[in-house]
Amino acid sequence: MTVFLVLIVIALFAVAIWQMSKIYALSKGNSQGDNGEVANGKDNRINAKLMVMFMVFLYFLMFYCFWHYSKFYLPEASSAHGSKYDNLMFISIALIMVVQVITQFLLHFFSYKYKGEKGKRALFYADNDKLEFIWTIIPVIVLAGLIIYGLFTWSDIMNFEEDEDALVVELYAQRFNWKARYAGDDNILGDANVRFIEGINQLGIDPSDTDGSDDVVTTELHLPVGRQVVFKLRSQDVLHSAYMPHFRAQMNVVPGMITQFSFTPTVTTEEIRETDYMQEKMRTIQQIRNEKSKVLVAKGEPALDSYDEFDYYLLCNKICGSSHYNMQMKIIVETQEEYDEWIKGQKTFAQSMTE
């Protein structure tokens, strides 16, 4: 690999020397007329037409990508605040695309219209205050409006008011897994510190704190639909990021401090599984896995397991080490009754410590 990179550097250096020699030759001028190095009328016409062709190709590629890769879009948000996030994203994309379409058209159209022709001279403006004001103030107004709208959206999402019946859950990150800690009947998480990590107490819950005795630690995240969930986040080792794309939620998990965010789930796991979008996506995924399984079986290796049911997942969105890609935890959004039944079947921290 090192030899390959050295060869590339040498080749690029040779090209640079060659280009510099051409520039030097041009700077000397040519008393003999056209020497083939200076563009003539035919060259200008060809390049002008190529610019138009490239513009058409660029627009075709843009619309094709929007059409072809739209299948990778996330479905509608499964949280109450998700629509605000999506609106901000789509407005940003729309503005970018409008500007891109207009500027690309002007760039290529003027390159064609004002192509070099014999005897044609460009009109030189030293400056034009009016034009400079227009192309400065318009982006300022648009960007300021977009930034202000984004700040208000961010403020609405992050500066939340905690409901009286909000569910308090701690997400604990460690390479390379997640654990969830639910506040017990008192809805208060017990104190925790890395100094208390020992044996089965992997989250460092303070055994002397009575608020933590009824806490429940799980490796699966259950959330009741329609109820606000307040997440407290801690990291044991390095910087992680709690990422729940279907809920439009992400927050860094920083060692030595507690970060937090909140959202209200609006779509249960069973409900999203029944949507046409998700069923079509799962059929596509299963088809890809079947094709890969055929290749594996032909090599004498076991086939991939069936994957025909969608599940929400909590992911890590920071590159935290060699197994970062596999740092995930299943999320189940269910009714309040189903959640109550599940949480009753879990052992509290006090029960786990006495076993």
Secondary structure as UniProt FT lines:
FT   HELIX           2..27
FT   TURN            31..32
FT   HELIX           41..68
FT   HELIX           69..72
FT   TURN            80..81
FT   HELIX           82..113
FT   TURN            118..119
FT   HELIX           129..158
FT   TURN            164..165
FT   STRAND          167..174
FT   TURN            175..176
FT   STRAND          177..182
FT   TURN            185..186
FT   HELIX           194..196
FT   TURN            199..200
FT   TURN            202..203
FT   TURN            207..208
FT   HELIX           210..212
FT   TURN            213..214
FT   STRAND          216..218
FT   STRAND          221..224
FT   TURN            225..226
FT   STRAND          229..235
FT   STRAND          240..244
FT   HELIX           245..247
FT   STRAND          249..253
FT   STRAND          259..263
FT   HELIX           269..273
FT   HELIX           276..298
FT   TURN            299..300
FT   STRAND          312..316
FT   TURN            322..323
FT   HELIX           324..326
FT   STRAND          328..334
FT   HELIX           336..344
FT   HELIX           349..354
//
